[in-house]
C-alpha cells in the first residue's frame, strides 16, 4: 500500500455534553473530500483516541467507514491493553477499513523489541489489512529508530506496510524511506515542516491542520514538484503561523475543533482533561486567525 497526498487526522465528534455524536461524519467526509484531502487517519491523537472507550472508538470507526466518500480510511487501533488493540483491529477489518495503524503502549513504554512484539500481535488480528506503525514519541515517549523497526519487524509482521512518522528526525525518516529500495510507505506527520519531508522523498502526509487548511499544503506540494522553492517556503511559513497559534492556544486539539466550528463544521468540545473554548477564547482565536489571513487561505 502506498498512499499519496494529504491524509487528515480528524477530530472526534462530540455533542455539547461531551458524548460521542457521529451525526456530522458524513458532512465531515464531504468537507474534506471537496477540499482535496485523499484520506483520513481515524481515532489517532487528534481524535483523542486514548480518551475514548472501546465502544466509542468502534462507533466512530464505523461512521467513517460508512460515510459515502472516496476517502481512504485508516483506523488507529493502538491501546495500552493488547487485547483491546487486537479487538479494535478485528473490528476495523470487519467494517471495511482500508488499513490499520497503531501507536505503541505509552504507560509501560516498550523498547524496540517490545514494540515489534506488540505490533506483530495487533497486525495478526487483522491479517487482511495493511498495518502502519504510528511513530509519535512526543506523546508516547517511545523513541525508537524506525529504520531498525522496519529491518527487524518486516519478517515478523507480514502486513507491515509502513509508518505514520510524526517526528522531526529527518535522517531516520529518509533512511526508513529508502530502506530496501523504498519498500515501505512512510507518511510524513509534521505539518509545519512538510517541505522538509518532501525534500527527502515524502509522497504522503498525515496531519491535523489538513482538516481545515489543506489548500495551502496542496499548494506546497505543487510548488515543490514544480521546483518553485521560494513559493513553497512562503506557503510553509503560512502553515507555521497557523501551527504557532495552535501551540499558543494551550491545546492544539481543542483549538482545531474551534477552527472547524468557525468554518461551519461543529464537532463539539474536547473531552476532559483537554480544555474547552469559551466565548472569550473563541474571540481570541478568530482575531489571531484574522491576523495571519487564515480565512482568505481556506
C-alpha angles and dihedrals in degrees: 000000000000119000124197136186126020124338113190122217099219124214116240113255117238134173121237091276094054099257121135111265115178096180091109097051097094090052090044091054091049090048091056097042093050089055095053101262111149103199149354133237100209128205096010128131094297087050091057089237099170090050090058129084120241090253092050092051090052093050092051092046091050092051093053093046090049095048111111099239140111093240117129105239118214115180121209108221102171118132139161087246113067094207089054092049090050090049091052090048092053089048093050091053092047094054096049105257115170094226144341133232133192136195113209123255110286103198100053091031112206130220119227096285092048092048090053092048090051096046092047090058095044094047091048090059089065104033093166096061133075111248126220124193110224109222111193107140093169087071105025098036087222101128108177129153107260092206087062092046091055094045095049099032101046095081093047100043107053093183095049103135103166149294138286095222110201100169139088099239094118092176093058090044093054094043089050092047091053095043111126092358095305097312095153133062110239112194113198113228108187109091094187093058100033090130090061089053092050090050091061096042112280114157100173132039136192120204151149099233091054083079093072111009105037094135091069093052093046087053090051089054092047093048092048092050089051092050092244097140095165090060092043092053091047091052092046088054088058089054091050091052089055094046088050089060090050090055092044091053094066096239122046092196094050089045091051091053090050091051091051089052091051088054091053101262107106111192094172130242129316122264119257130295088041114082126255126226113238125191094277092049090049090052090051091050095049091049092050092047090050089053092060095041092246098153091054090052095055 
